[in-house]
Structures are given as structure tokens and as C-alpha cells.
Amino acid sequence: MTPKQKRRRGPAYKREEEAAMNRIFSRLPEPLAERYRLIWEEYREAASPEAEIAVQADKVEMLLQALEYEEAGVDPSRLDRFWHAEVGGDLPSELAGALMRRRRGRAPESV
């Protein structure tokens, strides 16, 4: 799902995601499960500089995956929602721009 799709689903998406993560964490020993739960919540809320970087990297990775799918022959119109997702931040926006130029056949010398 794109960030926009997640926002449109609103609280329902967050509840489903939280339930899924709780199922995953429930299989771990409690001290470890709690540690992973805290890390996941930090990521989800982008509550630290490290978490913000991870969130931004995740969005850039989404674009890289879309580019790989296109290069493998997937109909580009099926991937437009990923290319139009907000990536936010200076570096992710610059990387997104570089990937879009590459997508259009004007690859920069270095990405």
C-alpha cells in the first residue's frame, strides 16, 4: 500500500497493522517481544532521528521497487500510485527525483 492509501484507510489501517504486529510479537519471549514492540512503535511514529531515516528509506525503497517492476515489464500505469506517493524530506525527495528521471530515460550520472 502507498502512504496515501494507508492514510485514506485511517484508523482501520492502524488497527489492522497493530493486530498483525501483535500476532508476530506474541511468538517471541516477552522481554524480546516488548523490545521489538517499542522499536516498531518508534518507527511507526518516526519518534527519533533514526526512525525518521528508516521511514524515509522505506519510502525510497518503494520507488526503487516500482522502477524494478517497470524495468521487468509491468505496465507502468499499474505503478503510478507509487510514483505519486509523498516521500517527504530533502534526501528522499532528491532520490525520488533521480529515480523519476531514470524512469523517463534521463538517468543522472550517479544516484
C-alpha atoms as a printed R data frame, in Angstrom:
    type eleno elety resid chain resno      x       y       z
1   ATOM     1    CA   MET     A     1  0.000   0.000   0.000
2   ATOM     2    CA   THR     A     2  1.152   3.506  -0.710
3   ATOM     3    CA   PRO     A     3  1.342   6.067   2.096
4   ATOM     4    CA   LYS     A     4 -1.716   7.785   0.611
5   ATOM     5    CA   GLN     A     5 -3.711   4.539   0.657
6   ATOM     6    CA   LYS     A     6 -2.741   3.983   4.283
7   ATOM     7    CA   ARG     A     7 -3.877   7.500   5.232
8   ATOM     8    CA   ARG     A     8 -7.197   7.015   3.424
9   ATOM     9    CA   ARG     A     9 -7.869   3.862   5.432
10  ATOM    10    CA   GLY     A    10 -7.107   5.878   8.557
11  ATOM    11    CA   PRO     A    11 -7.649   4.248  11.932
12  ATOM    12    CA   ALA     A    12 -8.732   0.937  10.376
13  ATOM    13    CA   TYR     A    13 -5.312   0.503   8.762
14  ATOM    14    CA   LYS     A    14 -3.503   1.285  12.011
15  ATOM    15    CA   ARG     A    15 -5.660  -1.194  13.939
16  ATOM    16    CA   GLU     A    16 -5.060  -3.965  11.389
17  ATOM    17    CA   GLU     A    17 -1.333  -3.259  11.305
18  ATOM    18    CA   GLU     A    18 -1.142  -3.239  15.098
19  ATOM    19    CA   ALA     A    19 -3.058  -6.540  15.330
20  ATOM    20    CA   ALA     A    20 -0.690  -8.125  12.800
21  ATOM    21    CA   MET     A    21  2.383  -6.896  14.658
22  ATOM    22    CA   ASN     A    22  0.983  -8.137  17.968
23  ATOM    23    CA   ARG     A    23  0.494 -11.594  16.426
24  ATOM    24    CA   ILE     A    24  4.127 -11.559  15.284
25  ATOM    25    CA   PHE     A    25  5.418 -10.318  18.640
26  ATOM    26    CA   SER     A    26  3.318 -12.867  20.557
27  ATOM    27    CA   ARG     A    27  5.543 -15.625  19.205
28  ATOM    28    CA   LEU     A    28  8.628 -14.132  20.880
29  ATOM    29    CA   PRO     A    29  9.717 -14.419  24.509
30  ATOM    30    CA   GLU     A    30  8.203 -11.482  26.426
31  ATOM    31    CA   PRO     A    31 11.325  -9.377  27.088
32  ATOM    32    CA   LEU     A    32 12.263  -9.605  23.413
33  ATOM    33    CA   ALA     A    33  8.695  -9.037  22.246
34  ATOM    34    CA   GLU     A    34  8.460  -5.857  24.317
35  ATOM    35    CA   ARG     A    35 11.784  -4.574  22.967
36  ATOM    36    CA   TYR     A    36 10.679  -5.145  19.360
37  ATOM    37    CA   ARG     A    37  7.288  -3.593  20.095
38  ATOM    38    CA   LEU     A    38  8.994  -0.423  21.358
39  ATOM    39    CA   ILE     A    39 11.261  -0.274  18.302
40  ATOM    40    CA   TRP     A    40  8.299  -0.775  15.975
41  ATOM    41    CA   GLU     A    41  6.321   1.982  17.714
42  ATOM    42    CA   GLU     A    42  9.334   4.304  17.435
43  ATOM    43    CA   TYR     A    43  9.500   3.556  13.700
44  ATOM    44    CA   ARG     A    44  5.758   3.906  13.179
45  ATOM    45    CA   GLU     A    45  5.709   7.319  14.861
46  ATOM    46    CA   ALA     A    46  9.103   8.396  13.406
47  ATOM    47    CA   ALA     A    47  9.879   9.302  17.012
48  ATOM    48    CA   SER     A    48 13.656   9.583  16.696
49  ATOM    49    CA   PRO     A    49 16.136  10.733  14.050
50  ATOM    50    CA   GLU     A    50 16.992   7.077  13.375
51  ATOM    51    CA   ALA     A    51 13.349   6.136  12.960
52  ATOM    52    CA   GLU     A    52 12.769   9.089  10.611
53  ATOM    53    CA   ILE     A    53 15.673   7.922   8.441
54  ATOM    54    CA   ALA     A    54 14.235   4.393   8.380
55  ATOM    55    CA   VAL     A    55 10.789   5.728   7.391
56  ATOM    56    CA   GLN     A    56 12.286   7.811   4.590
57  ATOM    57    CA   ALA     A    57 14.423   4.887   3.396
58  ATOM    58    CA   ASP     A    58 11.304   2.721   3.295
59  ATOM    59    CA   LYS     A    59  9.575   5.233   1.007
60  ATOM    60    CA   VAL     A    60 12.583   5.447  -1.318
61  ATOM    61    CA   GLU     A    61 12.734   1.643  -1.413
62  ATOM    62    CA   MET     A    62  9.091   1.642  -2.529
63  ATOM    63    CA   LEU     A    63 10.107   3.734  -5.561
64  ATOM    64    CA   LEU     A    64 13.089   1.508  -6.300
65  ATOM    65    CA   GLN     A    65 10.774  -1.497  -6.277
66  ATOM    66    CA   ALA     A    66  8.341   0.250  -8.630
67  ATOM    67    CA   LEU     A    67 11.210   1.029 -11.004
68  ATOM    68    CA   GLU     A    68 12.365  -2.598 -10.910
69  ATOM    69    CA   TYR     A    69  8.837  -3.776 -11.707
70  ATOM    70    CA   GLU     A    70  8.614  -1.405 -14.670
71  ATOM    71    CA   GLU     A    71 12.009  -2.486 -15.971
72  ATOM    72    CA   ALA     A    72 10.812  -6.094 -15.699
73  ATOM    73    CA   GLY     A    73  7.847  -5.298 -17.949
74  ATOM    74    CA   VAL     A    74  4.983  -4.463 -15.581
75  ATOM    75    CA   ASP     A    75  2.541  -1.986 -17.138
76  ATOM    76    CA   PRO     A    76  3.675   1.441 -15.837
77  ATOM    77    CA   SER     A    77  0.096   2.606 -15.335
78  ATOM    78    CA   ARG     A    78 -0.276  -0.071 -12.635
79  ATOM    79    CA   LEU     A    79  2.571   1.558 -10.699
80  ATOM    80    CA   ASP     A    80  1.589   5.227 -10.968
81  ATOM    81    CA   ARG     A    81  0.196   5.291  -7.430
82  ATOM    82    CA   PHE     A    82  3.672   4.543  -6.104
83  ATOM    83    CA   TRP     A    83  5.312   7.253  -8.199
84  ATOM    84    CA   HIS     A    84  2.816   9.811  -6.950
85  ATOM    85    CA   ALA     A    85  3.238   8.919  -3.264
86  ATOM    86    CA   GLU     A    86  4.634  11.598  -0.996
87  ATOM    87    CA   VAL     A    87  8.147  10.693   0.085
88  ATOM    88    CA   GLY     A    88  8.892  13.812   2.152
89  ATOM    89    CA   GLY     A    89 12.238  15.092   3.349
90  ATOM    90    CA   ASP     A    90 15.057  16.595   1.313
91  ATOM    91    CA   LEU     A    91 17.110  13.485   0.623
92  ATOM    92    CA   PRO     A    92 14.162  11.198  -0.183
93  ATOM    93    CA   SER     A    93 12.743  13.881  -2.476
94  ATOM    94    CA   GLU     A    94 16.085  14.202  -4.281
95  ATOM    95    CA   LEU     A    95 16.355  10.435  -4.644
96  ATOM    96    CA   ALA     A    96 12.753  10.242  -5.847
97  ATOM    97    CA   GLY     A    97 13.547  12.893  -8.469
98  ATOM    98    CA   ALA     A    98 16.601  10.937  -9.619
99  ATOM    99    CA   LEU     A    99 14.551   7.752  -9.896
100 ATOM   100    CA   MET     A   100 11.839   9.545 -11.872
101 ATOM   101    CA   ARG     A   101 14.448  10.915 -14.280
102 ATOM   102    CA   ARG     A   102 15.808   7.407 -14.706
103 ATOM   103    CA   ARG     A   103 12.267   6.161 -15.271
104 ATOM   104    CA   ARG     A   104 11.859   8.664 -18.062
105 ATOM   105    CA   GLY     A   105 15.145   7.611 -19.626
106 ATOM   106    CA   ARG     A   106 17.213  10.548 -18.436
107 ATOM   107    CA   ALA     A   107 19.280   8.760 -15.829
108 ATOM   108    CA   PRO     A   108 21.631  11.034 -13.890
109 ATOM   109    CA   GLU     A   109 25.311  10.127 -13.871
110 ATOM   110    CA   SER     A   110 25.112   8.991 -10.250
111 ATOM   111    CA   VAL     A   111 22.205   8.166  -7.990
